[in-house]
């Protein structure tokens, strides 16, 4: 089965510590169309703290999914390239995102 490229969009995400479990997780960065508490399913290497410290920001290509009518979540295919972003790059990305939405 092939991937529908049109269903994917770029989203800035960040790693944070889950307050309930204390484990790292990935969430969308604030200022986009997605809630910051929305689940993100992506490669586990992004939450590997020996590789990327908590607070690292990434640019992922994601699509919205809801497995069998469940809660919607963002899905990033594990084989897609991942871009690590600085705070300045995230701010520029969000500024571009705001311009494109008008």
N, C-alpha and C positions, 0 to 999 in steps of 0.2 A: 504494500500500500504506500502510495506517495504522500508526501506532506503538501498541504495546501499553503503555499507561500503567502498568499493574500491574507490568511487568517492570523499571521504572526505580526507583531509590532514590537518596536523597541521600548523597553521599560527600564528605568533606573531602579535598582534594588540595593539593599544594604544588609549586612549581617548584624544581628542584635542578639542579646541573651533573652531567652524566653523567661518571663518572670515566674511562670508556674514550675517549669522543670529545671531552669538554670542552664539549659543547653542552648547552643547557638542555633539560630534559625534565620531564614531569609525572608525579608518583607519589602514591599514597594516603598520607595522614598516618598515622603509627603510632598504634595504639590502636583500630583498627577491624577488621572481619572480613577485610580484604584485606591481603596481604603488601605491604610497602613497595617491593619490586622488581617488582611487577605492572605491566605496561604499561598506559597510559591513552591511548586515542585520543580526541582532542578538537580543538577549534579551534586552529589554529596561532597565533592572536593571543595565546594565553595564554603562549607561550614567547618572545614578542617582548620582548626586554629593554629596548627603548626605551619600551615601554608599561608593563610590569610587571617590576620588578627580580627577580633570582633570590631565592627565599625567599618570594615572595608566595603566600598561601594562598587557595584558592577553594572554593566550595561548588558542586558539579556534580550534576546528575541523570544517573546512569549505569546501564547494564545490563551484565551479564556476557555476553561473547560469545567464541566460538572459531571462527574462520573455517576451515571445512573440516577440523575435527578437530584444529586446531593448538593452540598454547599459549593458555589462556584469558587474556582481557584485558578491561579496562573500556572501554566505549564511551559517549561523551557526544555527543549530536547537536549539531552546530555551531550550530543555530538556537536552542537553549535559552538562557535567560538565565543569566548567570554572576554570582555574588556574590563580591566580594573580602572576605576575612575577616581580622580582626585576631587576634592570639594569644589574646586573651581570648574572642573569639567562637568560635574553634576549641575552646578548653578547655570552654566551655559546651556546644557541640555534642557533643563527645565524652562529656561527663558525661550529657547527655540520652540519647545512644546507649547508654551502659552501663545506664541505668535501663530503657530499653525492651527490652533483651535479657533481663532477669531473668524 
